[in-house]
Amino acid sequence: MHPRLSTMALGVALGLVACASTAAGSPTIQQPALTPQTLSSGGPMPVEQTRVHFDHAELHFTLDIAHRRLSGDARLTFTATAPTDVLVLDLDRNLPIASITLGDQPMAPSNWSNPTGRLRIALPHALAKGETVSVGIRYGGAPHVAKNAPWDGGFVWSTTPGGKPWVASAVEGEGCDLFWPCIDQPTGKPDLVDTWVTVPKDLAAPGNGVLVGVEDHGATRTWHWRIKRPDTYAISINVGPFKELKGNYASRYGNTIPMEFWYLPEHEAQAKELFASFTPMLDFFEQEIGPYPFGDEKMGVVETPHKGMEHQTLNAYGNHYAKDGYGYDWLLQHEFAHEWFGNQVTNVNWDDMWLHEGFGTYMQPLYAQYLNGDMDYYAMLHTERLSVKNAFPIVSGKPHAEHEVYDADRGPANDIYFKGSLVLHTLRGLIRDDAFFQSIRELVYGRPDPKPGNFRPRYATTKDYIDIVKRVTGKDYSWFFQAYLYDAKLPQLVRERHGDMLTFHWVTEHNEAFPMPLEVRVGDRVQTLPMTGGRGEVHAAPGTLVIVDPHSKVLRDMPHIDAFRHWMEEQQKAKAQAEAKPKK
């Protein structure tokens, strides 16, 4: 889940409910502004960062909850992939650095600088390709406070209904550099991350990966977690008076997956009900997509004072145990989908973020169909359709920073979720289920036969997926992806009558070829028009019942939806103007 889901589509289904609990217990405070560098995540990667491989991050965090401060001690290990005499990392400059060591040797402050949030460390001698270096960074201060996490990233300092401290981090938008020194790029994953979080003894600090141990210091305890190859923004800090539900899932692939849910004591009954849904969700994903990618670690969830986020093996959940008539918790399922689409397969660049959000969003109507049949499936797809804007292409083909994709006035924003999902629905109908699900498996795992132990987290681009579909089907569907991903506007179906003949032809934004087959019901018979050359026709005498695309297979321009969207926008403007008027 990313911060900028729209509230337009009737306020239901796919992340359309605003977060009410985020700022609970968090009064407005003055804090230093973030630099443009820290606000931006991704974008063109500094060449210096391409010259190292991130081997290991050892992150020690101590929280001073009363004063909302964080002390960090990071030990980072890199292997040079090309000769380099400098390390370039990302860290919010509002977390001042106390010292840096290289190996065990302190570095002079003149050898490093961090004026904008891009930390440059000059090495005393150049690393040769294959050489390893370990750098220690001690830093601390008041980490950026989220005004409305996860829509605005940072820390949430909240309190539980019982008055206990309740702390969480959510940094997908602005990036990992809000609280630890990292490579703030999708491709900046370390191979291994150890986190130590020191908190008051009466609080727990569930973390990513596997619990290595808890060390008791009397008044405080330190929780040590270890995770392999995590997304940089998927590392999180969570602190609260949690209770834990635990269980084991017997996978169809022969392994046993630990399940953990860390919840507030006040919500025990709701938590037990939600925990019972973990097993059917795992059943669905393992049957439809493939093995849970992190089965040797855990399927974890933690209750948070913000809406949610796909923190690898410990998804943040703050949906208040809401129900919406579809028989499952959309937020829990959406974030869990990101274990496959985001954490297992990660986009190379933010420009390909639809690989996370479009695929993750499509898993929701697909799961509704799995549970309850076609009615819920199509109801969810229709709700998604009402939110599609078509203002920008889903994919530009150029490297982008996070905000260039998610800001609605600059990029596709919600369309990477909803339009991306509908594109996959259309592709599924076009290439059929066997090829469709095989293409997804190959995208996610890099192979058609995934089993525990024969795959590892991987990176992919939109082009990679286009090539996979071509290989799986034996056909070139570049025309499909050009129209739906690289064009902003949807294909338009033009319909004309000539006596007893109805003719149809496709018009795309840039007049590309678009031979999308079209089903047409004439009377009680459904005909499939191959639309060779983008054109087709059927015999239908005037007065005969004609339904175009009767099974709603094809995403296309629909004027009545545009009219509805325009009406809704006018209603929202009128409401805002009325609320802005001074009351007598």
HELIX and SHEET records of a PDB file:
HELIX    1   1 PRO A   36  LEU A   39  1                                   4    
HELIX    2   2 GLN A   49  ARG A   51  5                                   3    
HELIX    3   3 ILE A   65  HIS A   67  5                                   3    
HELIX    4   4 PRO A  109  ASN A  111  5                                   3    
HELIX    5   5 CYS A  176  LEU A  178  5                                   3    
HELIX    6   6 THR A  232  ALA A  234  5                                   3    
HELIX    7   7 PRO A  265  HIS A  267  5                                   3    
HELIX    8   8 GLU A  268  PHE A  275  1                                   8    
HELIX    9   9 PHE A  278  GLU A  288  1                                  11    
HELIX   10  10 TRP A  330  ALA A  337  1                                   8    
HELIX   11  11 TRP A  350  ASP A  352  5                                   3    
HELIX   12  12 TRP A  354  ASN A  372  1                                  19    
HELIX   13  13 ASP A  374  ARG A  385  1                                  12    
HELIX   14  14 GLU A  402  TYR A  406  1                                   5    
HELIX   15  15 ALA A  413  ILE A  416  5                                   4    
HELIX   16  16 PHE A  418  TYR A  445  1                                  28    
HELIX   17  17 THR A  462  THR A  473  1                                  12    
HELIX   18  18 SER A  478  PHE A  481  1                                   4    
HELIX   19  19 GLN A  482  TYR A  486  3                                   5    
HELIX   20  20 THR A  532  GLY A  534  5                                   3    
HELIX   21  21 PRO A  559  ALA A  580  1                                  22    
SHEET    1   A 8 GLN A 105  PRO A 106  0                                        
SHEET    2   A 8 ILE A  97  LEU A 102 -1                                        
SHEET    3   A 8 THR A 132  GLY A 141 -1                                        
SHEET    4   A 8 ARG A  69  ALA A  80 -1                                        
SHEET    5   A 8 VAL A  52  ASP A  64 -1                                        
SHEET    6   A 8 LEU A 192  PRO A 200  1                                        
SHEET    7   A 8 THR A 220  LYS A 228 -1                                        
SHEET    8   A 8 VAL A 210  ASP A 216 -1                                        
SHEET    1   B 3 THR A  84  ASP A  90  0                                        
SHEET    2   B 3 ARG A 118  LEU A 127 -1                                        
SHEET    3   B 3 TRP A 112  SER A 113 -1                                        
SHEET    1   C 3 GLY A 154  THR A 159  0                                        
SHEET    2   C 3 PRO A 165  ALA A 170 -1                                        
SHEET    3   C 3 ASN A 238  VAL A 239 -1                                        
SHEET    1   D 5 LYS A 243  ALA A 250  0                                        
SHEET    2   D 5 THR A 256  TYR A 263 -1                                        
SHEET    3   D 5 MET A 299  GLU A 303  1                                        
SHEET    4   D 5 ASN A 315  TYR A 317  1                                        
SHEET    5   D 5 GLY A 308  MET A 309 -1                                        
SHEET    1   E 2 VAL A 345  ASN A 347  0                                        
SHEET    2   E 2 ARG A 458  ALA A 460  1                                        
SHEET    1   F 3 GLN A 492  HIS A 498  0                                        
SHEET    2   F 3 MET A 501  VAL A 507 -1                                        
SHEET    3   F 3 ARG A 535  HIS A 539 -1                                        
SHEET    1   G 3 ARG A 525  LEU A 529  0                                        
SHEET    2   G 3 LEU A 518  VAL A 522 -1                                        
SHEET    3   G 3 VAL A 546  VAL A 548 -1                                        
END                                                                             
